[in-house]
Amino acid sequence: MASRKPLSILFIGDIVSQPGLEILQTLLPALLKKHQPVFVIANGENLHEGRGLNDELADACFDLGIHVLTGGNHSFDKHLIFKRLKTEKRILRPFNYPKGNPGIGFGVYQIPGRDQKIGVLNLIGRTYMQPVNDPFESANYAISRMKDEVDILFVDMHSEATAEKMAMGWHLDGRVSVVVGTHTHIPTSDARILPKGTGYITDVGMTGSFQSVLGLDIETAKRRLTMLTPQRYKTAEGDPRICGVLATLKDDGTCARMEQILLPEFVSERS
């Protein structure tokens, strides 16, 4: 990676439905002003009613200053987004889905106001999830395609199993700038720099209602678990929060700092 001035990348964890978008509309402008990241990435696969994405919501995110939206196992839940996926390079879906699915899984982007480029790669895990192509070999291929034309490589690993996300972090240590885990919606407290300079966190967490079960209405979630039958998805609305991570990079593209973001912060009180 070419030598460049230090810079920071902001990643926003899985945005869940309208509460997630609304808290971003409220707090993201101040967050951007405070940290002044040069590039903003967010996972948007849960934006439309908790499952999938549509044009209107994607545009609302871009209007907020988000440069790239990544996806996951719900990327293809809304068929109306398929046409947009075929032409919109700012929306990624996991690269290791079988060929023939609409959209792209990685892209190279110019960093606004700089002569630097960032490569963003979206992967999905296989453990406890649908069978897809090998994410490790897919990562190898995508990185080989991008490494000679970018200064920064950023990876969103969308996976159920923490072990699979951690293994990907070690697999890519020293080869990419940052690996973030998404999908499980619970922020983990292991943001760190791996030995060869890759920033890593197992799960960034979600942006949406924390008075919920992973963004789902509490009573609906309880019925799913107690009745063991399908229940209509109902998005929760209370206590919206932003989960994210701010990665500060060194001149050589390795990571110097991984700062977790939770807004508003939790305060535990009991009278």
Long-range contacts (C-beta under 8 A, 24 or more apart in sequence): 1-147, 1-150, 1-151, 1-152, 1-153, 1-177, 1-252, 1-253, 1-254, 2-116, 2-151, 2-253, 3-251, 3-252, 4-114, 4-116, 4-151, 4-251, 4-253, 5-251, 6-248, 6-249, 6-250, 6-251, 6-256, 7-37, 7-38, 7-39, 7-111, 7-114, 7-116, 7-152, 7-248, 7-249, 8-35, 8-36, 8-37, 8-38, 8-246, 8-247, 8-248, 8-249, 9-37, 9-38, 9-39, 9-40, 9-41, 9-118, 9-152, 9-154, 9-177, 9-178, 9-246, 9-247, 9-249, 10-35, 10-37, 10-39, 10-40, 10-41, 10-244, 10-245, 10-246, 10-247, 10-261, 11-40, 11-41, 11-42, 11-43, 11-154, 11-156, 11-178, 11-180, 11-204, 11-244, 11-245, 11-246, 11-247, 12-40, 12-41, 12-42, 12-43, 12-66, 12-204, 12-207, 12-242, 12-243, 12-244, 13-42, 13-43, 13-182, 13-185, 13-187, 13-203, 13-204, 13-205, 13-206, 13-207, 13-242, 13-243, 13-244, 13-245, 14-43, 14-45, 14-46, 14-72, 14-182, 14-183, 14-185, 14-204, 14-205, 14-206, 14-207, 14-208, 14-215, 15-42, 15-43, 15-44, 15-46, 15-47, 15-61, 15-206, 15-207, 15-208, 16-46, 16-47, 16-50, 16-185, 16-206, 16-207, 16-208, 16-209, 16-214, 16-215, 16-235, 17-46, 17-47, 17-48, 17-49, 17-50, 17-208, 17-209, 17-215, 17-235, 18-235, 18-237, 19-208, 19-209, 19-215, 19-235, 19-236, 19-237, 19-240, 20-46, 20-47, 20-206, 20-207, 20-208, 20-209, 20-215, 20-240, 21-47, 21-57, 21-60, 21-61, 22-240, 23-207, 23-208, 23-240, 23-241, 23-242, 23-263, 24-61, 24-64, 24-207, 24-242, 25-60, 25-64, 27-242, 27-263, 28-64, 28-65, 28-242, 29-64, 29-65, 31-242, 31-244, 31-261, 31-263, 32-65, 35-246, 37-246, 38-111, 38-112, 38-113, 38-114, 39-67, 39-68, 39-109, 39-111, 39-112, 39-118, 39-152, 40-65, 40-66, 40-67, 40-68, 41-66, 41-67, 41-68, 41-69, 41-70, 41-120, 41-154, 41-156, 42-66, 42-68, 42-69, 42-70, 42-207, 43-69, 43-70, 43-71, 43-72, 43-156, 43-158, 43-182, 43-204, 44-69, 44-70, 44-71, 44-91, 45-70, 45-71, 45-72, 45-73, 45-74, 45-75, 45-158, 46-74, 46-206, 46-208, 46-215, 48-77, 48-78, 49-233, 49-235, 50-215, 50-216, 50-233, 50-235, 51-77, 51-78, 51-233, 52-76, 52-77, 52-78, 52-81, 53-78, 53-81, 53-91, 54-78, 54-80, 54-81, 55-80, 55-81, 55-84, 58-84, 58-88, 58-90, 58-91, 62-90, 67-109, 67-112, 68-92, 68-107, 68-109, 68-120, 70-120, 70-122, 70-156, 70-158, 70-182, 71-103, 71-122, 71-158, 72-122, 72-124, 72-158, 72-182, 72-183, 73-124, 73-129, 73-130, 73-158, 73-183, 75-103, 76-101, 76-102, 92-120, 92-121, 92-122, 92-156, 93-122, 94-122, 94-123, 94-124, 94-132, 94-158, 95-121, 95-122, 95-123, 95-138, 95-142, 96-123, 96-124, 96-132, 96-133, 96-134, 96-135, 96-138, 97-124, 97-132, 97-133, 98-132, 98-133, 105-138, 105-142, 106-142, 106-145, 106-146, 108-146, 108-149, 108-150, 111-152, 116-151, 116-152, 117-149, 117-150, 117-151, 117-152, 118-150, 118-151, 118-152, 118-153, 118-154, 119-143, 119-146, 119-147, 119-149, 119-150, 119-152, 119-153, 119-154, 120-154, 120-155, 120-156, 121-146, 121-153, 121-154, 121-155, 121-156, 121-176, 122-155, 122-156, 122-158, 123-155, 123-156, 123-157, 123-158, 123-159, 123-168, 124-157, 124-158, 124-159, 125-157, 125-158, 125-159, 125-160, 125-161, 125-164, 125-165, 125-168, 125-183, 126-164, 127-159, 127-160, 127-161, 127-163, 127-164, 128-160, 128-161, 129-159, 129-160, 135-159, 135-164, 135-168, 136-167, 136-168, 136-171, 139-168, 139-171, 139-172, 143-172, 143-175, 143-176, 147-175, 151-253, 152-177, 152-178, 152-249, 152-253, 153-177, 153-178, 153-253, 154-178, 154-180, 154-247, 155-179, 155-180, 156-180, 156-182, 157-181, 157-182, 158-182, 158-183, 159-183, 160-184, 162-188, 162-202, 162-203, 165-202, 165-203, 166-200, 166-202, 169-194, 169-198, 169-200, 169-202, 170-194, 172-198, 173-197, 173-198, 173-200, 174-198, 174-254, 177-247, 177-249, 177-253, 177-254, 177-255, 178-247, 178-255, 178-258, 180-204, 180-245, 184-214, 185-214, 185-215, 186-214, 187-243, 187-260, 187-262, 189-260, 191-245, 191-258, 191-259, 191-260, 192-258, 193-254, 193-255, 193-256, 193-257, 193-258, 196-254, 197-250, 197-252, 197-254, 197-255, 198-254, 198-255, 199-247, 199-249, 199-255, 199-257, 199-258, 200-258, 201-245, 201-258, 201-260, 204-243, 204-244, 204-245, 204-260, 205-243, 205-244, 205-262, 206-243, 207-240, 207-241, 207-242, 207-243, 207-244, 208-235, 208-236, 208-240, 208-241, 209-235, 209-236, 209-237, 209-238, 209-239, 209-240, 210-238, 210-239, 210-240, 210-241, 211-236, 211-237, 211-238, 211-239, 212-236, 212-238
